[in-house]
Amino acid sequence: MIIACASDDGKSFVSRHFGDAQQYKIYEWSNNKFNYLKTITNTSEEENGHADPKKAKYIMEMLLKADVDVGLAKNFGPNIKRVKEKLVPVLVSTNEIEKGLAEVEKHFKEVLEATLLSENRIYVDLRQK
């Protein structure tokens, strides 16, 4: 499983929507832990309106090239419906990426099962767990 964490500083999640992050820290689940792979800079253009489908498409293509399965963030905007067509959005309440990854690890089975859905994909909300 490969996860993209929405961030501006590489250590904490953005408080804005997933697609508004300046970068995505990419981690892979391997040997029962998350290992950092790389950082992808968000080079998408500014939105032409709220929930711009072109912006969502660009970000999804960029992340899918990196084989991302899960988008991890504090917030997703209206484009969550487009995001979940391509990857599993996972919501966390913590500010720190490391703590967010620990939450995914704690609920790994639930997140993994969501990645296996090809149709009627859902998002996973870990904020209340």
C-alpha positions as CSV (number, residue, x, y, z in Angstrom):
1,M,0.0,0.0,0.0
2,I,1.3,3.4,-1.0
3,I,0.0,6.5,0.8
4,A,0.2,10.2,-0.2
5,C,0.2,12.6,2.8
6,A,-1.0,16.1,2.0
7,S,1.5,18.6,3.4
8,D,3.2,22.0,3.0
9,D,6.1,21.5,5.3
10,G,6.7,17.7,5.1
11,K,5.9,17.2,8.8
12,S,2.3,18.1,9.2
13,F,-0.9,17.8,7.3
14,V,-2.4,20.9,5.6
15,S,-5.4,22.3,7.2
16,R,-6.8,23.1,3.8
17,H,-8.2,20.5,1.3
18,F,-6.1,17.6,0.1
19,G,-5.7,19.1,-3.4
20,D,-4.4,22.4,-2.0
21,A,-1.3,20.9,-0.4
22,Q,2.1,22.2,-1.7
23,Q,3.5,18.6,-1.7
24,Y,2.6,15.0,-1.0
25,K,4.9,12.9,1.1
26,I,4.8,9.4,-0.3
27,Y,5.1,6.4,2.0
28,E,5.0,2.6,1.4
29,W,3.8,-0.1,3.8
30,S,6.6,-2.6,3.8
31,N,7.9,-5.0,6.5
32,N,5.1,-4.0,8.8
33,K,5.9,-0.3,8.8
34,F,5.6,2.8,6.7
35,N,8.8,3.7,4.8
36,Y,9.3,7.2,3.2
37,L,9.7,6.9,-0.6
38,K,9.7,10.5,-1.9
39,T,8.1,13.9,-2.0
40,I,5.9,14.9,-5.0
41,T,5.5,18.7,-5.5
42,N,1.9,19.7,-6.3
43,T,2.3,21.5,-9.7
44,S,-1.4,21.8,-10.4
45,E,-2.7,25.1,-11.5
46,E,-5.0,27.2,-9.4
47,E,-8.6,26.3,-9.6
48,N,-10.9,27.9,-12.1
49,G,-13.6,27.6,-9.4
50,H,-14.3,25.6,-6.3
51,A,-14.1,21.9,-6.9
52,D,-12.4,22.3,-10.3
53,P,-12.5,18.9,-12.0
54,K,-9.4,19.7,-14.0
55,K,-7.3,20.2,-10.9
56,A,-8.6,17.0,-9.3
57,K,-7.8,15.1,-12.5
58,Y,-4.3,16.5,-12.7
59,I,-3.5,15.6,-9.0
60,M,-4.9,12.1,-9.4
61,E,-2.9,11.5,-12.5
62,M,0.2,12.8,-10.7
63,L,-0.3,10.5,-7.7
64,L,-1.3,7.4,-9.8
65,K,2.0,7.7,-11.7
66,A,3.6,7.1,-8.2
67,D,1.2,4.1,-7.7
68,V,-0.5,5.8,-4.8
69,D,-3.4,3.8,-3.3
70,V,-4.4,6.1,-0.4
71,G,-4.7,9.9,0.1
72,L,-4.2,10.8,3.7
73,A,-5.3,14.3,5.0
74,K,-7.2,16.2,7.6
75,N,-9.7,17.6,5.0
76,F,-11.0,16.8,1.5
77,G,-13.2,19.2,-0.4
78,P,-16.0,18.5,-2.8
79,N,-13.6,16.7,-5.1
80,I,-13.5,13.7,-2.7
81,K,-16.1,12.1,-5.0
82,R,-13.5,12.3,-7.8
83,V,-10.6,11.3,-5.6
84,K,-12.3,8.1,-4.4
85,E,-12.8,7.0,-8.0
86,K,-9.0,6.6,-8.2
87,L,-7.7,6.1,-4.6
88,V,-9.0,5.8,-1.1
89,P,-9.3,9.1,0.8
90,V,-8.5,8.6,4.5
91,L,-9.3,11.4,7.0
92,V,-7.4,11.8,10.2
93,S,-7.7,14.4,13.0
94,T,-4.0,14.8,13.9
95,N,-1.8,17.5,12.6
96,E,1.4,15.4,12.4
97,I,2.1,13.0,9.5
98,E,3.8,10.5,11.7
99,K,0.7,10.3,14.0
100,G,-1.6,10.0,10.9
101,L,0.4,7.1,9.6
102,A,0.2,5.5,13.1
103,E,-3.6,5.8,12.9
104,V,-3.6,4.1,9.5
105,E,-1.4,1.3,10.9
106,K,-3.8,0.9,13.8
107,H,-6.8,0.5,11.4
108,F,-4.7,-1.1,8.6
109,K,-7.2,-3.8,7.8
110,E,-10.1,-1.4,7.3
111,V,-7.9,0.9,5.1
112,L,-6.6,-2.1,3.1
113,E,-10.1,-3.5,2.5
114,A,-11.1,-0.1,1.1
115,T,-8.2,-0.2,-1.4
116,L,-9.4,-3.5,-2.7
117,L,-12.8,-2.1,-3.8
118,S,-12.8,-1.3,-7.5
119,E,-16.4,-0.1,-7.6
120,N,-18.4,1.9,-5.1
121,R,-15.1,2.8,-3.4
122,I,-15.5,4.5,0.0
123,Y,-13.5,6.9,2.1
124,V,-12.3,6.0,5.5
125,D,-12.8,8.4,8.4
126,L,-10.4,7.8,11.3
127,R,-11.2,11.1,13.0
128,Q,-13.7,9.5,15.5
129,K,-11.9,6.2,16.1
